[in-house]
Amino acid sequence: MSAQPHHNPSHLDNPDVRHETDDINVRAILWFVGVLTGITIAIQIAMWGMFQGLAWYEVKNEPYVTPLVQPAGQPFPEPRLQETPWTDLTKFRTEQHNYLHSYGWVDEKLGVARIPIAKAKELLLQRGLPVRPELADELDGTNIASTGDSSGGRSLPGGGADKSAPAGGAGFVAPGAAVPPEPPKKPGGGS
């Protein structure tokens, strides 16, 4: 048999197909990586030096602190800002509720005590409000009508004597007495 054409060295050398020798420059890449690493290290050293210099400058140029300033670490004097206002409100309401609904001393030396508010209201309804003897007359009080607006928007006269119930005169109704019904009035002010 004849020789195979692919074994012939002259057939293997194709000038159009060959290995490219200029694809990558390893030396340039290594130089780039080395320079980049050097710059990064130099920047890190410069930043460390700058922070050390700024710390030294800050210590050297600290402002004068008056001796009246409270030392660091001590709590601020009262009154302070509320850190948890919702908890403080709950605590305050609980204290107020307990104070209003319990017995206790207001001034033990003078013998002044407090009672629960429900009991105080009950006693007030039974006994009434205390009144000084010189003001105990039922006919005493002011006879001056107040000024203001009626429910219909009309101005109510004021400053004069109250003509609806003069003190001790006709039309005065004692507390607890039955009130006679008024006769109906015609619209427009007629009788």
CORHUWO-V228525 format. One record per residue. N is the residue number from 0. RES is the residue in one small letter. PHI is phi in radians with two decimals (none if undefined). D_FIRST is the distance of its C-alpha to the first C-alpha in whole Angstrom. Layout:
# CORHUWO-V228525
<<N;RES;PHI;D_FIRST> <N;RES;PHI;D_FIRST>>
This chain:
# CORHUWO-V228525
<<0;m;none;0> <1;s;-1.44;4> <2;a;-1.22;7> <3;q;-1.23;9> <4;p;-1.21;12> <5;h;-1.38;14> <6;h;-1.49;13> <7;n;-1.38;15> <8;p;-1.09;18> <9;s;-1.26;19> <10;h;-1.42;18> <11;l;-1.44;20> <12;d;-1.55;24> <13;n;-1.89;25> <14;p;-1.16;29> <15;d;-1.47;30> <16;v;-2.05;29> <17;r;-2.75;31> <18;h;-1.42;33> <19;e;-1.46;37> <20;t;-1.67;39> <21;d;-1.82;43> <22;d;-1.18;43> <23;i;-2.37;46> <24;n;-1.91;48> <25;v;-1.10;49> <26;r;-1.08;52> <27;a;-1.16;53> <28;i;-1.13;53> <29;l;-1.12;55> <30;w;-1.11;57> <31;f;-1.07;58> <32;v;-1.09;59> <33;g;-1.14;61> <34;v;-1.15;63> <35;l;-1.07;63> <36;t;-1.11;64> <37;g;-1.10;67> <38;i;-1.14;68> <39;t;-1.07;69> <40;i;-1.13;70> <41;a;-1.11;73> <42;i;-1.14;74> <43;q;-1.08;74> <44;i;-1.13;76> <45;a;-1.12;78> <46;m;-1.17;79> <47;w;-1.06;80> <48;g;-1.11;82> <49;m;-1.14;84> <50;f;-1.13;85> <51;q;-1.11;87> <52;g;-1.14;88> <53;l;-1.17;90> <54;a;-1.12;91> <55;w;-1.11;93> <56;y;-1.12;94> <57;e;-1.15;95> <58;v;-1.13;97> <59;k;-1.18;99> <60;n;-1.89;100> <61;e;-1.12;101> <62;p;-1.22;104> <63;y;-1.19;108> <64;v;-1.89;108> <65;t;-1.16;112> <66;p;-1.18;113> <67;l;-1.38;114> <68;v;-1.22;111> <69;q;-1.24;110> <70;p;-1.06;108> <71;a;-1.12;104> <72;g;1.67;103> <73;q;-1.58;107> <74;p;-1.20;107> <75;f;-1.18;109> <76;p;-1.17;113> <77;e;-1.15;114> <78;p;-1.44;114> <79;r;-1.79;110> <80;l;-1.23;107> <81;q;-1.35;107> <82;e;-1.55;103> <83;t;-2.34;103> <84;p;-1.10;106> <85;w;-1.17;105> <86;t;-1.22;106> <87;d;-1.10;109> <88;l;-1.15;110> <89;t;-1.09;110> <90;k;-1.11;112> <91;f;-1.09;114> <92;r;-1.14;115> <93;t;-1.12;115> <94;e;-1.09;118> <95;q;-1.15;120> <96;h;-1.08;120> <97;n;-1.10;121> <98;y;-1.15;123> <99;l;-1.31;125> <100;h;-1.99;125> <101;s;-2.48;126> <102;y;-1.52;129> <103;g;-3.11;130> <104;w;-1.65;132> <105;v;-1.55;132> <106;d;-2.54;135> <107;e;-1.18;136> <108;k;-1.13;139> <109;l;-1.56;140> <110;g;1.38;140> <111;v;-1.69;137> <112;a;-2.12;135> <113;r;-2.02;132> <114;i;-2.17;132> <115;p;-1.05;129> <116;i;-1.12;129> <117;a;-1.10;129> <118;k;-1.15;132> <119;a;-1.13;134> <120;k;-1.13;133> <121;e;-1.09;135> <122;l;-1.14;138> <123;l;-1.14;138> <124;l;-1.18;139> <125;q;-1.29;141> <126;r;-1.65;143> <127;g;1.44;143> <128;l;-1.43;142> <129;p;-1.25;145> <130;v;-2.25;148> <131;r;-1.17;150> <132;p;-1.02;154> <133;e;-1.28;155> <134;l;-1.92;152> <135;a;-1.45;152> <136;d;-1.23;155> <137;e;-1.21;153> <138;l;-1.45;154> <139;d;-1.31;153> <140;g;2.52;150> <141;t;-1.52;149> <142;n;-1.96;150> <143;i;-1.75;148> <144;a;-1.28;146> <145;s;-1.50;142> <146;t;-1.74;140> <147;g;2.73;137> <148;d;-1.97;135> <149;s;-1.42;136> <150;s;-1.20;133> <151;g;-1.57;134> <152;g;1.59;133> <153;r;-1.49;137> <154;s;-1.32;138> <155;l;-1.65;141> <156;p;-1.22;144> <157;g;-2.49;144> <158;g;1.63;147> <159;g;-1.78;150> <160;a;-1.22;152> <161;d;-1.33;150> <162;k;-1.47;152> <163;s;-1.31;150> <164;a;-2.66;152> <165;p;-1.15;154> <166;a;-1.07;155> <167;g;1.28;158> <168;g;-1.74;159> <169;a;-1.16;158> <170;g;1.62;155> <171;f;-1.33;154> <172;v;-2.03;152> <173;a;-1.22;152> <174;p;-1.04;149> <175;g;1.55;148> <176;a;-1.44;151> <177;a;-1.29;150> <178;v;-1.72;149> <179;p;-1.21;151> <180;p;-1.21;149> <181;e;-1.50;150> <182;p;-1.19;151> <183;p;-1.16;148> <184;k;-1.85;148> <185;k;-1.43;148> <186;p;-1.10;145> <187;g;1.59;146> <188;g;1.60;149> <189;g;-1.39;151> <190;s;-1.77;153>>
